[in-house]
Amino acid sequence: RVDRSILMCKEFIRSTKEMGPTFVEPVTDTIEMVYDDMEPEVPVIFLLSRGADPTDGIIELCRKKKLPAPAVISLGEGQEPVALKAINAGVVNGTWVLLQNCELGLGLMNEMESIINKLK
């Protein structure tokens, strides 16, 4: 049974000396905490579970910090050039780019490391 397998895997990881509870407990960092630890040349990547969406929190943080709203691009058919344009504009203007549904833009994701390295 899948539900029992997941529970037992978590329990195994939790009780393993080399890993422990920090590897299975949910992350409770707030968007503000992430912002405080950010560095301009290091991308922030949110790995989301079903139903989680940090977009509203990121937009609200921008309002609080008086920053421009991020460019939000939902990847999919034909959106990779739009994303690249937004990334390049973000580099020039110092604005953020929020790429969503990255599993639909695997071509762009394969190039992302070289794109970021060229920006340094």
PyMOL commands that set and color helices and strands:
alter all, ss='L'
color gray80, all
select helices_A, chain A and resi 2-15+21-23+31-37+55-64+80-93+102-104+106-119
alter helices_A, ss='H'
color red, helices_A
select strands_A, chain A and resi 71-74+97-100
alter strands_A, ss='S'
color yellow, strands_A
deselect
rebuild
show_as cartoon
